[in-house]
Amino acid sequence: MTKNKWIALGVIALVFLAFFTPGLNNMDTSSNVYTLTSFVIVLFGTFAALFIGNNDQQKSH
């Protein structure tokens, strides 16, 4: 695995552990803003990890 893929894996792990578990697995519906914010952060973190993981620094000719 390249360095970019390790960084992407770290981003996914960090976002999942920090925001997905407490925000989206919370069954309490009293804090909808926190749940929505957690979802948006997980979504952007996933897109950032996909972008980082697919960005190859090596040029193939």
C-alpha positions in Angstrom: 0.0 0.0 0.0 1.2 3.5 -0.8 1.5 6.3 1.7 -1.7 8.0 0.5 -3.7 4.9 1.1 -2.4 4.6 4.7 -3.3 8.3 5.2 -6.8 7.6 3.8 -7.3 4.6 6.1 -6.2 6.8 9.1 -8.7 9.5 8.1 -11.5 7.0 7.8 -10.6 5.4 11.2 -10.4 8.8 12.9 -13.7 10.0 11.5 -15.5 6.8 12.2 -14.3 6.6 15.8 -14.7 10.2 16.6 -18.0 11.0 15.0 -19.9 8.0 13.6 -20.1 6.0 16.8 -21.3 8.7 19.2 -23.3 10.7 16.7 -25.1 8.3 14.4 -25.5 5.3 16.8 -27.2 7.5 19.3 -30.8 6.5 19.6 -31.8 9.7 21.5 -33.5 12.1 19.1 -33.3 15.1 21.4 -30.1 16.4 19.7 -30.8 16.4 16.0 -28.2 19.1 15.3 -25.4 16.9 16.7 -26.6 14.0 14.7 -26.7 16.0 11.5 -23.3 17.6 12.1 -21.8 14.1 12.8 -23.3 12.8 9.6 -22.0 15.7 7.5 -18.5 15.3 9.0 -18.5 11.6 8.3 -19.6 12.3 4.8 -16.9 14.9 4.1 -14.3 12.7 5.8 -15.2 9.8 3.6 -15.0 11.9 0.4 -11.6 13.3 1.6 -10.3 9.8 2.3 -11.4 8.7 -1.2 -9.8 11.7 -2.8 -6.5 11.1 -0.8 -6.5 7.4 -1.4 -7.0 7.7 -5.2 -4.5 10.5 -5.7 -1.4 8.8 -7.0 1.8 10.7 -6.8 3.5 8.3 -9.2 3.4 9.1 -12.9 3.1 6.1 -15.2 4.2 6.4 -18.8 
